[in-house]
Amino acid sequence: MNARPGRTRLALALAAAALLLPSCVSFGWTRTHTDTAIAEADLERLPDDAHLSDCLALLGAPLRVWELPDDDFAIAYGWFREQNLGGRVSVPITDFYGASFRYDDVGNRAHGLVLFFDEDERLRHWRFGFLRDLLTGALQEAPVSGTLQEAAQF
Amino acid sequence: MRLLPVLLAALAPGCFISRTALNDPIPEASIEGLVPGVSTAEEVVAALGAPIQVVELGERSAYHYLYRRQKRAGLTFIVLTFINEDNRPDRVWVFFDENDVLTHVASTFSADDTRYALPWQNMDAGDDE
């Protein structure tokens, strides 16, 4: 006779928890994929005296193109892979103030490749790394300042 | 039994999909008629429209065309949320010499490969297809 009200209370408690819990506790797995990644092995297919046309044929359209001193120029490719595994807990302290704790594990950042060409469109060298670092370093050589923000955008 | 609908409603997963695009699509056929050494900047603009960016390379120049597609899919189960986002572009760069004659065309058409997925699915698998 007493078991039935007990089960009802439990079911009500579970339903209330299911409805109210997401407002203060949440866990998430978010994954982002942007553009095609380039591997260092891909560049081994370039000939020794690679020309701009060889690079474009192999790698496709770049993300950015910009001028360097002495009529040199550079092209950049970028790709982005990110995985966020995170949780969030919010605890009310008073009627008006609360505390929250958040933990995110950002697995990756945007990566990139910059290829540098001379005025005859011959490949001088290339560099892999984090796109922001590559663009910051490469654009410091550029005669036109102020293009950094633009170049860093996908 | 009367509480079953309430429990089902509370436990039922929520899901969404969304699709966004940046700029107008670039017709792949429109670059087939561009001939390096022959086509001029005027002809390129007539075929592809206005570029989103023009870059000066000394006496030379390069025009940038971009169309980007994004697909997002999400699944929520009480306190668990899974979201996946896939972004792929159709991108074209055309290079001109000092006389505005086309020298190079570089193209990447991958926007059609953008797909809905969930975080545990490998999005790199189709990159080389």
Interface residues (C-beta under 8 A of the other chain):
Chain A: T8 A11 L12 L14 A15 A18 L19 L21 P22 V25 S26 F27 G28 W29 T30 R31 T32 H33 T34 D35 T36 A37 L52 S53 L56 G60 A61 P62 L63 V65 W66 E67 D71 F73 F80 R81 Q83 E119 F154
Chain B: L3 V6 L7 A10 L11 V55 E56 L57 G58 E59 A62 H64 I78 V79 L80 T81 F82 I83 N84 E85 D86 N87 R88 P89 R91 V92 W93 F95 H104 V105 A106 S107 T108 S110 P119 W120 M123 D124 D127
